Amino acid sequence: MANVLTTGAWISAPTKKPSFFVRLLRAHVESNQRRADRVVEEYIATHGLQKLSDDAERQISRLLVKAG
């Protein structure tokens, strides 16, 4: 009997497709992340920030809470 480590069978084994719910949840999480990224980018562009100060981080956090 061949050893999996020597044949590399585990590399070529087909992977199970994630369920519909897992794919839907993953798409939702990615959508939320894109929305949060847009909010932060808009804030930085609007305020012309070169560095993030504590106040800017607090304002961004407030925006994210409002948006979410």
mmCIF file of the N, C-alpha and C atoms, coordinates in Angstrom:
data_MODEL
# 
_entry.id   MODEL 
# 
loop_
_atom_site.group_PDB 
_atom_site.id 
_atom_site.type_symbol 
_atom_site.label_atom_id 
_atom_site.label_alt_id 
_atom_site.label_comp_id 
_atom_site.label_asym_id 
_atom_site.label_entity_id 
_atom_site.label_seq_id 
_atom_site.pdbx_PDB_ins_code 
_atom_site.Cartn_x 
_atom_site.Cartn_y 
_atom_site.Cartn_z 
_atom_site.occupancy 
_atom_site.B_iso_or_equiv 
_atom_site.pdbx_formal_charge 
_atom_site.auth_seq_id 
_atom_site.auth_comp_id 
_atom_site.auth_asym_id 
_atom_site.auth_atom_id 
_atom_site.pdbx_PDB_model_num 
ATOM 1   N N  . MET A 1 1  ? 0.839   -1.172 0.000  1.00 0.00 ? 1  MET A N  1 
ATOM 2   C CA . MET A 1 1  ? 0.000   0.000  0.000  1.00 0.00 ? 1  MET A CA 1 
ATOM 3   C C  . MET A 1 1  ? 0.885   1.236  0.000  1.00 0.00 ? 1  MET A C  1 
ATOM 4   N N  . ALA A 1 2  ? 0.567   2.192  -0.850 1.00 0.00 ? 2  ALA A N  1 
ATOM 5   C CA . ALA A 1 2  ? 1.384   3.392  -0.993 1.00 0.00 ? 2  ALA A CA 1 
ATOM 6   C C  . ALA A 1 2  ? 1.134   4.357  0.168  1.00 0.00 ? 2  ALA A C  1 
ATOM 7   N N  . ASN A 1 3  ? 2.168   5.042  0.508  1.00 0.00 ? 3  ASN A N  1 
ATOM 8   C CA . ASN A 1 3  ? 2.108   6.027  1.578  1.00 0.00 ? 3  ASN A CA 1 
ATOM 9   C C  . ASN A 1 3  ? 1.639   7.358  0.996  1.00 0.00 ? 3  ASN A C  1 
ATOM 10  N N  . VAL A 1 4  ? 0.744   8.045  1.685  1.00 0.00 ? 4  VAL A N  1 
ATOM 11  C CA . VAL A 1 4  ? 0.230   9.333  1.215  1.00 0.00 ? 4  VAL A CA 1 
ATOM 12  C C  . VAL A 1 4  ? 1.357   10.353 1.105  1.00 0.00 ? 4  VAL A C  1 
ATOM 13  N N  . LEU A 1 5  ? 2.308   10.300 2.003  1.00 0.00 ? 5  LEU A N  1 
ATOM 14  C CA . LEU A 1 5  ? 3.411   11.253 1.977  1.00 0.00 ? 5  LEU A CA 1 
ATOM 15  C C  . LEU A 1 5  ? 4.305   11.069 0.761  1.00 0.00 ? 5  LEU A C  1 
ATOM 16  N N  . THR A 1 6  ? 4.454   9.840  0.293  1.00 0.00 ? 6  THR A N  1 
ATOM 17  C CA . THR A 1 6  ? 5.332   9.596  -0.852 1.00 0.00 ? 6  THR A CA 1 
ATOM 18  C C  . THR A 1 6  ? 4.614   9.753  -2.184 1.00 0.00 ? 6  THR A C  1 
ATOM 19  N N  . THR A 1 7  ? 3.296   9.547  -2.221 1.00 0.00 ? 7  THR A N  1 
ATOM 20  C CA . THR A 1 7  ? 2.575   9.639  -3.487 1.00 0.00 ? 7  THR A CA 1 
ATOM 21  C C  . THR A 1 7  ? 2.016   11.030 -3.742 1.00 0.00 ? 7  THR A C  1 
ATOM 22  N N  . GLY A 1 8  ? 1.870   11.819 -2.702 1.00 0.00 ? 8  GLY A N  1 
ATOM 23  C CA . GLY A 1 8  ? 1.300   13.147 -2.867 1.00 0.00 ? 8  GLY A CA 1 
ATOM 24  C C  . GLY A 1 8  ? -0.190  13.116 -3.134 1.00 0.00 ? 8  GLY A C  1 
ATOM 25  N N  . ALA A 1 9  ? -0.851  12.030 -2.757 1.00 0.00 ? 9  ALA A N  1 
ATOM 26  C CA . ALA A 1 9  ? -2.280  11.889 -3.032 1.00 0.00 ? 9  ALA A CA 1 
ATOM 27  C C  . ALA A 1 9  ? -3.100  12.954 -2.321 1.00 0.00 ? 9  ALA A C  1 
ATOM 28  N N  . TRP A 1 10 ? -2.673  13.406 -1.175 1.00 0.00 ? 10 TRP A N  1 
ATOM 29  C CA . TRP A 1 10 ? -3.443  14.406 -0.440 1.00 0.00 ? 10 TRP A CA 1 
ATOM 30  C C  . TRP A 1 10 ? -3.460  15.744 -1.168 1.00 0.00 ? 10 TRP A C  1 
ATOM 31  N N  . ILE A 1 11 ? -2.465  16.005 -2.008 1.00 0.00 ? 11 ILE A N  1 
ATOM 32  C CA . ILE A 1 11 ? -2.418  17.263 -2.754 1.00 0.00 ? 11 ILE A CA 1 
ATOM 33  C C  . ILE A 1 11 ? -3.457  17.255 -3.868 1.00 0.00 ? 11 ILE A C  1 
ATOM 34  N N  . SER A 1 12 ? -3.630  16.129 -4.529 1.00 0.00 ? 12 SER A N  1 
ATOM 35  C CA . SER A 1 12 ? -4.526  16.070 -5.672 1.00 0.00 ? 12 SER A CA 1 
ATOM 36  C C  . SER A 1 12 ? -5.944  15.646 -5.298 1.00 0.00 ? 12 SER A C  1 
ATOM 37  N N  . ALA A 1 13 ? -6.193  15.386 -4.024 1.00 0.00 ? 13 ALA A N  1 
ATOM 38  C CA . ALA A 1 13 ? -7.525  14.972 -3.609 1.00 0.00 ? 13 ALA A CA 1 
ATOM 39  C C  . ALA A 1 13 ? -8.504  16.128 -3.787 1.00 0.00 ? 13 ALA A C  1 
ATOM 40  N N  . PRO A 1 14 ? -9.684  15.849 -4.318 1.00 0.00 ? 14 PRO A N  1 
ATOM 41  C CA . PRO A 1 14 ? -10.658 16.932 -4.520 1.00 0.00 ? 14 PRO A CA 1 
ATOM 42  C C  . PRO A 1 14 ? -11.123 17.494 -3.183 1.00 0.00 ? 14 PRO A C  1 
ATOM 43  N N  . THR A 1 15 ? -11.325 18.801 -3.154 1.00 0.00 ? 15 THR A N  1 
ATOM 44  C CA . THR A 1 15 ? -11.795 19.423 -1.922 1.00 0.00 ? 15 THR A CA 1 
ATOM 45  C C  . THR A 1 15 ? -13.300 19.586 -1.995 1.00 0.00 ? 15 THR A C  1 
ATOM 46  N N  . LYS A 1 16 ? -13.922 19.539 -0.853 1.00 0.00 ? 16 LYS A N  1 
ATOM 47  C CA . LYS A 1 16 ? -15.373 19.651 -0.778 1.00 0.00 ? 16 LYS A CA 1 
ATOM 48  C C  . LYS A 1 16 ? -15.773 21.114 -0.967 1.00 0.00 ? 16 LYS A C  1 
ATOM 49  N N  . LYS A 1 17 ? -16.761 21.367 -1.792 1.00 0.00 ? 17 LYS A N  1 
ATOM 50  C CA . LYS A 1 17 ? -17.248 22.720 -2.043 1.00 0.00 ? 17 LYS A CA 1 
ATOM 51  C C  . LYS A 1 17 ? -17.968 23.215 -0.786 1.00 0.00 ? 17 LYS A C  1 
ATOM 52  N N  . PRO A 1 18 ? -17.674 24.456 -0.359 1.00 0.00 ? 18 PRO A N  1 
ATOM 53  C CA . PRO A 1 18 ? -18.361 24.980 0.829  1.00 0.00 ? 18 PRO A CA 1 
ATOM 54  C C  . PRO A 1 18 ? -19.872 25.046 0.597  1.00 0.00 ? 18 PRO A C  1 
ATOM 55  N N  . SER A 1 19 ? -20.613 24.923 1.662  1.00 0.00 ? 19 SER A N  1 
ATOM 56  C CA . SER A 1 19 ? -22.071 24.946 1.551  1.00 0.00 ? 19 SER A CA 1 
ATOM 57  C C  . SER A 1 19 ? -22.556 26.331 1.128  1.00 0.00 ? 19 SER A C  1 
ATOM 58  N N  . PHE A 1 20 ? -23.806 26.386 0.715  1.00 0.00 ? 20 PHE A N  1 
ATOM 59  C CA . PHE A 1 20 ? -24.394 27.655 0.302  1.00 0.00 ? 20 PHE A CA 1 
ATOM 60  C C  . PHE A 1 20 ? -24.340 28.663 1.435  1.00 0.00 ? 20 PHE A C  1 
ATOM 61  N N  . PHE A 1 21 ? -24.661 28.235 2.656  1.00 0.00 ? 21 PHE A N  1 
ATOM 62  C CA . PHE A 1 21 ? -24.654 29.133 3.803  1.00 0.00 ? 21 PHE A CA 1 
ATOM 63  C C  . PHE A 1 21 ? -23.256 29.694 4.055  1.00 0.00 ? 21 PHE A C  1 
ATOM 64  N N  . VAL A 1 22 ? -22.244 28.860 3.962  1.00 0.00 ? 22 VAL A N  1 
ATOM 65  C CA . VAL A 1 22 ? -20.865 29.317 4.181  1.00 0.00 ? 22 VAL A CA 1 
ATOM 66  C C  . VAL A 1 22 ? -20.472 30.336 3.118  1.00 0.00 ? 22 VAL A C  1 
ATOM 67  N N  . ARG A 1 23 ? -20.829 30.069 1.863  1.00 0.00 ? 23 ARG A N  1 
ATOM 68  C CA . ARG A 1 23 ? -20.515 31.022 0.794  1.00 0.00 ? 23 ARG A CA 1 
ATOM 69  C C  . ARG A 1 23 ? -21.273 32.327 0.965  1.00 0.00 ? 23 ARG A C  1 
ATOM 70  N N  . LEU A 1 24 ? -22.530 32.255 1.392  1.00 0.00 ? 24 LEU A N  1 
ATOM 71  C CA . LEU A 1 24 ? -23.336 33.455 1.631  1.00 0.00 ? 24 LEU A CA 1 
ATOM 72  C C  . LEU A 1 24 ? -22.756 34.270 2.784  1.00 0.00 ? 24 LEU A C  1 
ATOM 73  N N  . LEU A 1 25 ? -22.389 33.611 3.863  1.00 0.00 ? 25 LEU A N  1 
ATOM 74  C CA . LEU A 1 25 ? -21.798 34.293 5.013  1.00 0.00 ? 25 LEU A CA 1 
ATOM 75  C C  . LEU A 1 25 ? -20.476 34.945 4.634  1.00 0.00 ? 25 LEU A C  1 
ATOM 76  N N  . ARG A 1 26 ? -19.663 34.240 3.881  1.00 0.00 ? 26 ARG A N  1 
ATOM 77  C CA . ARG A 1 26 ? -18.367 34.775 3.444  1.00 0.00 ? 26 ARG A CA 1 
ATOM 78  C C  . ARG A 1 26 ? -18.564 36.016 2.568  1.00 0.00 ? 26 ARG A C  1 
ATOM 79  N N  . ALA A 1 27 ? -19.545 35.973 1.671  1.00 0.00 ? 27 ALA A N  1 
ATOM 80  C CA . ALA A 1 27 ? -19.838 37.126 0.812  1.00 0.00 ? 27 ALA A CA 1 
ATOM 81  C C  . ALA A 1 27 ? -20.318 38.309 1.640  1.00 0.00 ? 27 ALA A C  1 
ATOM 82  N N  . HIS A 1 28 ? -21.114 38.049 2.665  1.00 0.00 ? 28 HIS A N  1 
ATOM 83  C CA . HIS A 1 28 ? -21.610 39.116 3.539  1.00 0.00 ? 28 HIS A CA 1 
ATOM 84  C C  . HIS A 1 28 ? -20.463 39.766 4.316  1.00 0.00 ? 28 HIS A C  1 
ATOM 85  N N  . VAL A 1 29 ? -19.580 38.957 4.858  1.00 0.00 ? 29 VAL A N  1 
ATOM 86  C CA . VAL A 1 29 ? -18.433 39.477 5.612  1.00 0.00 ? 29 VAL A CA 1 
ATOM 87  C C  . VAL A 1 29 ? -17.533 40.310 4.699  1.00 0.00 ? 29 VAL A C  1 
ATOM 88  N N  . GLU A 1 30 ? -17.275 39.818 3.493  1.00 0.00 ? 30 GLU A N  1 
ATOM 89  C CA . GLU A 1 30 ? -16.437 40.558 2.545  1.00 0.00 ? 30 GLU A CA 1 
ATOM 90  C C  . GLU A 1 30 ? -17.095 41.875 2.135  1.00 0.00 ? 30 GLU A C  1 
ATOM 91  N N  . SER A 1 31 ? -18.412 41.865 1.981  1.00 0.00 ? 31 SER A N  1 
ATOM 92  C CA . SER A 1 31 ? -19.140 43.087 1.643  1.00 0.00 ? 31 SER A CA 1 
ATOM 93  C C  . SER A 1 31 ? -19.028 44.114 2.763  1.00 0.00 ? 31 SER A C  1 
ATOM 94  N N  . ASN A 1 32 ? -19.170 43.658 4.002  1.00 0.00 ? 32 ASN A N  1 
ATOM 95  C CA . ASN A 1 32 ? -19.026 44.566 5.142  1.00 0.00 ? 32 ASN A CA 1 
ATOM 96  C C  . ASN A 1 32 ? -17.616 45.148 5.211  1.00 0.00 ? 32 ASN A C  1 
ATOM 97  N N  . GLN A 1 33 ? -16.618 44.337 4.913  1.00 0.00 ? 33 GLN A N  1 
ATOM 98  C CA . GLN A 1 33 ? -15.239 44.816 4.945  1.00 0.00 ? 33 GLN A CA 1 
ATOM 99  C C  . GLN A 1 33 ? -15.007 45.866 3.875  1.00 0.00 ? 33 GLN A C  1 
ATOM 100 N N  . ARG A 1 34 ? -15.543 45.647 2.675  1.00 0.00 ? 34 ARG A N  1 
ATOM 101 C CA . ARG A 1 34 ? -15.398 46.639 1.603  1.00 0.00 ? 34 ARG A CA 1 
ATOM 102 C C  . ARG A 1 34 ? -16.073 47.952 1.975  1.00 0.00 ? 34 ARG A C  1 
ATOM 103 N N  . ARG A 1 35 ? -17.255 47.851 2.612  1.00 0.00 ? 35 ARG A N  1 
ATOM 104 C CA . ARG A 1 35 ? -17.975 49.055 3.025  1.00 0.00 ? 35 ARG A CA 1 
ATOM 105 C C  . ARG A 1 35 ? -17.171 49.816 4.077  1.00 0.00 ? 35 ARG A C  1 
ATOM 106 N N  . ALA A 1 36 ? -16.604 49.118 5.044  1.00 0.00 ? 36 ALA A N  1 
ATOM 107 C CA . ALA A 1 36 ? -15.791 49.758 6.075  1.00 0.00 ? 36 ALA A CA 1 
ATOM 108 C C  . ALA A 1 36 ? -14.558 50.411 5.456  1.00 0.00 ? 36 ALA A C  1 
ATOM 109 N N  . ASP A 1 37 ? -13.936 49.736 4.495  1.00 0.00 ? 37 ASP A N  1 
ATOM 110 C CA . ASP A 1 37 ? -12.769 50.312 3.812  1.00 0.00 ? 37 ASP A CA 1 
ATOM 111 C C  . ASP A 1 37 ? -13.139 51.599 3.095  1.00 0.00 ? 37 ASP A C  1 
ATOM 112 N N  . ARG A 1 38 ? -14.319 51.616 2.454  1.00 0.00 ? 38 ARG A N  1 
ATOM 113 C CA . ARG A 1 38 ? -14.769 52.830 1.753  1.00 0.00 ? 38 ARG A CA 1 
ATOM 114 C C  . ARG A 1 38 ? -15.008 53.976 2.727  1.00 0.00 ? 38 ARG A C  1 
ATOM 115 N N  . VAL A 1 39 ? -15.592 53.686 3.891  1.00 0.00 ? 39 VAL A N  1 
ATOM 116 C CA . VAL A 1 39 ? -15.855 54.726 4.893  1.00 0.00 ? 39 VAL A CA 1 
ATOM 117 C C  . VAL A 1 39 ? -14.537 55.336 5.369  1.00 0.00 ? 39 VAL A C  1 
ATOM 118 N N  . VAL A 1 40 ? -13.562 54.497 5.645  1.00 0.00 ? 40 VAL A N  1 
ATOM 119 C CA . VAL A 1 40 ? -12.265 54.984 6.119  1.00 0.00 ? 40 VAL A CA 1 
ATOM 120 C C  . VAL A 1 40 ? -11.572 55.789 5.022  1.00 0.00 ? 40 VAL A C  1 
ATOM 121 N N  . GLU A 1 41 ? -11.578 55.284 3.803  1.00 0.00 ? 41 GLU A N  1 
ATOM 122 C CA . GLU A 1 41 ? -10.942 56.001 2.688  1.00 0.00 ? 41 GLU A CA 1 
ATOM 123 C C  . GLU A 1 41 ? -11.594 57.364 2.474  1.00 0.00 ? 41 GLU A C  1 
ATOM 124 N N  . GLU A 1 42 ? -12.913 57.414 2.560  1.00 0.00 ? 42 GLU A N  1 
ATOM 125 C CA . GLU A 1 42 ? -13.621 58.680 2.373  1.00 0.00 ? 42 GLU A CA 1 
ATOM 126 C C  . GLU A 1 42 ? -13.274 59.675 3.475  1.00 0.00 ? 42 GLU A C  1 
ATOM 127 N N  . TYR A 1 43 ? -13.199 59.194 4.712  1.00 0.00 ? 43 TYR A N  1 
ATOM 128 C CA . TYR A 1 43 ? -12.848 60.070 5.828  1.00 0.00 ? 43 TYR A CA 1 
ATOM 129 C C  . TYR A 1 43 ? -11.442 60.637 5.651  1.00 0.00 ? 43 TYR A C  1 
ATOM 130 N N  . ILE A 1 44 ? -10.499 59.776 5.297  1.00 0.00 ? 44 ILE A N  1 
ATOM 131 C CA . ILE A 1 44 ? -9.114  60.227 5.127  1.00 0.00 ? 44 ILE A CA 1 
ATOM 132 C C  . ILE A 1 44 ? -9.012  61.209 3.964  1.00 0.00 ? 44 ILE A C  1 
ATOM 133 N N  . ALA A 1 45 ? -9.720  60.940 2.862  1.00 0.00 ? 45 ALA A N  1 
ATOM 134 C CA . ALA A 1 45 ? -9.683  61.841 1.710  1.00 0.00 ? 45 ALA A CA 1 
ATOM 135 C C  . ALA A 1 45 ? -10.330 63.185 2.038  1.00 0.00 ? 45 ALA A C  1 
ATOM 136 N N  . THR A 1 46 ? -11.428 63.145 2.776  1.00 0.00 ? 46 THR A N  1 
ATOM 137 C CA . THR A 1 46 ? -12.140 64.371 3.116  1.00 0.00 ? 46 THR A CA 1 
ATOM 138 C C  . THR A 1 46 ? -11.332 65.253 4.055  1.00 0.00 ? 46 THR A C  1 
ATOM 139 N N  . HIS A 1 47 ? -10.640 64.642 5.003  1.00 0.00 ? 47 HIS A N  1 
ATOM 140 C CA . HIS A 1 47 ? -9.911  65.396 6.015  1.00 0.00 ? 47 HIS A CA 1 
ATOM 141 C C  . HIS A 1 47 ? -8.432  65.577 5.681  1.00 0.00 ? 47 HIS A C  1 
ATOM 142 N N  . GLY A 1 48 ? -7.984  65.010 4.580  1.00 0.00 ? 48 GLY A N  1 
ATOM 143 C CA . GLY A 1 48 ? -6.602  65.190 4.136  1.00 0.00 ? 48 GLY A CA 1 
ATOM 144 C C  . GLY A 1 48 ? -5.569  64.793 5.176  1.00 0.00 ? 48 GLY A C  1 
ATOM 145 N N  . LEU A 1 49 ? -5.747  63.644 5.755  1.00 0.00 ? 49 LEU A N  1 
ATOM 146 C CA . LEU A 1 49 ? -4.855  63.206 6.833  1.00 0.00 ? 49 LEU A CA 1 
ATOM 147 C C  . LEU A 1 49 ? -3.554  62.624 6.280  1.00 0.00 ? 49 LEU A C  1 
ATOM 148 N N  . GLN A 1 50 ? -2.454  63.004 6.891  1.00 0.00 ? 50 GLN A N  1 
ATOM 149 C CA . GLN A 1 50 ? -1.169  62.383 6.581  1.00 0.00 ? 50 GLN A CA 1 
ATOM 150 C C  . GLN A 1 50 ? -0.859  61.288 7.598  1.00 0.00 ? 50 GLN A C  1 
ATOM 151 N N  . LYS A 1 51 ? -1.268  61.514 8.844  1.00 0.00 ? 51 LYS A N  1 
ATOM 152 C CA . LYS A 1 51 ? -1.084  60.531 9.914  1.00 0.00 ? 51 LYS A CA 1 
ATOM 153 C C  . LYS A 1 51 ? -2.417  60.351 10.629 1.00 0.00 ? 51 LYS A C  1 
ATOM 154 N N  . LEU A 1 52 ? -2.618  59.190 11.175 1.00 0.00 ? 52 LEU A N  1 
ATOM 155 C CA . LEU A 1 52 ? -3.820  58.954 11.956 1.00 0.00 ? 52 LEU A CA 1 
ATOM 156 C C  . LEU A 1 52 ? -3.558  59.344 13.407 1.00 0.00 ? 52 LEU A C  1 
ATOM 157 N N  . SER A 1 53 ? -4.295  60.309 13.891 1.00 0.00 ? 53 SER A N  1 
ATOM 158 C CA . SER A 1 53 ? -4.194  60.697 15.297 1.00 0.00 ? 53 SER A CA 1 
ATOM 159 C C  . SER A 1 53 ? -5.235  59.913 16.088 1.00 0.00 ? 53 SER A C  1 
ATOM 160 N N  . ASP A 1 54 ? -5.154  60.026 17.410 1.00 0.00 ? 54 ASP A N  1 
ATOM 161 C CA . ASP A 1 54 ? -6.142  59.351 18.249 1.00 0.00 ? 54 ASP A CA 1 
ATOM 162 C C  . ASP A 1 54 ? -7.544  59.866 17.955 1.00 0.00 ? 54 ASP A C  1 
ATOM 163 N N  . ASP A 1 55 ? -7.655  61.185 17.740 1.00 0.00 ? 55 ASP A N  1 
ATOM 164 C CA . ASP A 1 55 ? -8.955  61.769 17.449 1.00 0.00 ? 55 ASP A CA 1 
ATOM 165 C C  . ASP A 1 55 ? -9.503  61.233 16.124 1.00 0.00 ? 55 ASP A C  1 
ATOM 166 N N  . ALA A 1 56 ? -8.654  61.140 15.110 1.00 0.00 ? 56 ALA A N  1 
ATOM 167 C CA . ALA A 1 56 ? -9.093  60.625 13.816 1.00 0.00 ? 56 ALA A CA 1 
ATOM 168 C C  . ALA A 1 56 ? -9.554  59.175 13.950 1.00 0.00 ? 56 ALA A C  1 
ATOM 169 N N  . GLU A 1 57 ? -8.851  58.383 14.725 1.00 0.00 ? 57 GLU A N  1 
ATOM 170 C CA . GLU A 1 57 ? -9.254  56.993 14.931 1.00 0.00 ? 57 GLU A CA 1 
ATOM 171 C C  . GLU A 1 57 ? -10.600 56.916 15.633 1.00 0.00 ? 57 GLU A C  1 
ATOM 172 N N  . ARG A 1 58 ? -10.838 57.793 16.610 1.00 0.00 ? 58 ARG A N  1 
ATOM 173 C CA . ARG A 1 58 ? -12.127 57.816 17.292 1.00 0.00 ? 58 ARG A CA 1 
ATOM 174 C C  . ARG A 1 58 ? -13.247 58.197 16.329 1.00 0.00 ? 58 ARG A C  1 
ATOM 175 N N  . GLN A 1 59 ? -12.994 59.197 15.487 1.00 0.00 ? 59 GLN A N  1 
ATOM 176 C CA . GLN A 1 59 ? -14.005 59.621 14.527 1.00 0.00 ? 59 GLN A CA 1 
ATOM 177 C C  . GLN A 1 59 ? -14.323 58.505 13.525 1.00 0.00 ? 59 GLN A C  1 
ATOM 178 N N  . ILE A 1 60 ? -13.298 57.827 13.064 1.00 0.00 ? 60 ILE A N  1 
ATOM 179 C CA . ILE A 1 60 ? -13.501 56.713 12.134 1.00 0.00 ? 60 ILE A CA 1 
ATOM 180 C C  . ILE A 1 60 ? -14.298 55.604 12.810 1.00 0.00 ? 60 ILE A C  1 
ATOM 181 N N  . SER A 1 61 ? -13.984 55.307 14.072 1.00 0.00 ? 61 SER A N  1 
ATOM 182 C CA . SER A 1 61 ? -14.735 54.291 14.800 1.00 0.00 ? 61 SER A CA 1 
ATOM 183 C C  . SER A 1 61 ? -16.193 54.667 14.904 1.00 0.00 ? 61 SER A C  1 
ATOM 184 N N  . ARG A 1 62 ? -16.467 55.940 15.186 1.00 0.00 ? 62 ARG A N  1 
ATOM 185 C CA . ARG A 1 62 ? -17.862 56.397 15.270 1.00 0.00 ? 62 ARG A CA 1 
ATOM 186 C C  . ARG A 1 62 ? -18.569 56.247 13.929 1.00 0.00 ? 62 ARG A C  1 
ATOM 187 N N  . LEU A 1 63 ? -17.867 56.573 12.853 1.00 0.00 ? 63 LEU A N  1 
ATOM 188 C CA . LEU A 1 63 ? -18.458 56.431 11.521 1.00 0.00 ? 63 LEU A CA 1 
ATOM 189 C C  . LEU A 1 63 ? -18.791 54.976 11.210 1.00 0.00 ? 63 LEU A C  1 
ATOM 190 N N  . LEU A 1 64 ? -17.886 54.084 11.592 1.00 0.00 ? 64 LEU A N  1 
ATOM 191 C CA . LEU A 1 64 ? -18.107 52.663 11.326 1.00 0.00 ? 64 LEU A CA 1 
ATOM 192 C C  . LEU A 1 64 ? -19.275 52.122 12.128 1.00 0.00 ? 64 LEU A C  1 
ATOM 193 N N  . VAL A 1 65 ? -19.434 52.617 13.355 1.00 0.00 ? 65 VAL A N  1 
ATOM 194 C CA . VAL A 1 65 ? -20.564 52.176 14.160 1.00 0.00 ? 65 VAL A CA 1 
ATOM 195 C C  . VAL A 1 65 ? -21.866 52.672 13.565 1.00 0.00 ? 65 VAL A C  1 
ATOM 196 N N  . LYS A 1 66 ? -21.886 53.917 13.084 1.00 0.00 ? 66 LYS A N  1 
ATOM 197 C CA . LYS A 1 66 ? -23.074 54.465 12.434 1.00 0.00 ? 66 LYS A CA 1 
ATOM 198 C C  . LYS A 1 66 ? -23.394 53.690 11.161 1.00 0.00 ? 66 LYS A C  1 
ATOM 199 N N  . ALA A 1 67 ? -22.377 53.401 10.361 1.00 0.00 ? 67 ALA A N  1 
ATOM 200 C CA . ALA A 1 67 ? -22.581 52.722 9.082  1.00 0.00 ? 67 ALA A CA 1 
ATOM 201 C C  . ALA A 1 67 ? -23.036 51.286 9.267  1.00 0.00 ? 67 ALA A C  1 
ATOM 202 N N  . GLY A 1 68 ? -22.607 50.666 10.339 1.00 0.00 ? 68 GLY A N  1 
ATOM 203 C CA . GLY A 1 68 ? -22.908 49.251 10.529 1.00 0.00 ? 68 GLY A CA 1 
ATOM 204 C C  . GLY A 1 68 ? -24.165 49.060 11.279 1.00 0.00 ? 68 GLY A C  1 
# 
